[in-house]
Amino acid sequence: MSRGVIGATAATVVILLTFLVYDLNVGRAMTRPPSHNMLTIEVTGHQWWWEVTYSGVSPRDRFTTANEIHVPVGRPVLFVLQSSDVIHSFWVPSLAGKKDLVPGHTQSWWFQADTAGVYRGQCAEFCGYEHAKMAVFVVAEPPEAYTRWAQSAQSQAVPPNDPVAVRGQQVFARGSCGMCHNIEGTQFGSHVGPDLTHVASRRTLGAGTIRNTRGNLAGWILDPQGIKPGVHMPPNQLAPDDLEALLTYLQSLR
């Protein structure tokens, strides 16, 4: 009797160990990124927005955007994740699970979008006062459309030729805007806040907080605390004509 129990127990242990080894091997195979044709995107979490940098085959192909990630359908994408301040968590539930971003550590994670669409993501780790307003949008599009978008995103901002937009650029330079934001092709090169080179082409402002319209942009510039309390962007007191000129300039950045 005891020999039968011992034999059954031993057999059970062997079976469980076999399943454990098999499960670990399958898990590694599923999480191991493909070795070819992979797009690499660096995502840095900030309080409370996402910095998104595309790594090209050469330094000149490298470009940065914010809070909106474009990916080609059918191509694996490797995300290199890091945080600049506190623990964040990158989560796009319709595409893949979540991955934590820990200060001082670099994480990697990959997925492949097989269906075109706009997928909403969210920081899934409480990271401070405006944690709930730290969204990200993944735009999965056909390879041809992605290539057109990437070529546009790599380009520098077109210099304004409209007199109102020219004045708006001067307002941008005189105020605090140029101290925090980068616009490729200009003298503005700070990376404290989101890159604004093509800000007018984005769907939202404030990491998904409000739609990117002229009226919302005006409210965001004048009183960001009233829209997203705790955000690090300061209020800006502008004369009506200066505000209209600044809006015209920013909306030209496509």
Buried (B, 14 or more C-beta within 10 A) or exposed (E): EEEEEEEEEEEEEEEEEEEEEEEEEEEEEEEEBEEEEEBBBBBBBBBBBBBBBBBEEEEEEEBBBBBBBBBBBBBBBBBBBBBEBBBBBBBBEEBBEBBBBBEEEEBEBBBBBEEBEEBEBBBBBEBEEBBEBBBBBBBBBEEEBBEEBBEEBBEEBEEBEEEBBBBBBBBBEEBEBBEBBBBBEBEBEEEEBBBBBBBBBBEBBBBBBBEBEEEBBBBBBBBBEEBBEEBBBEEBEBEEEBBBBBBBBBBBBE
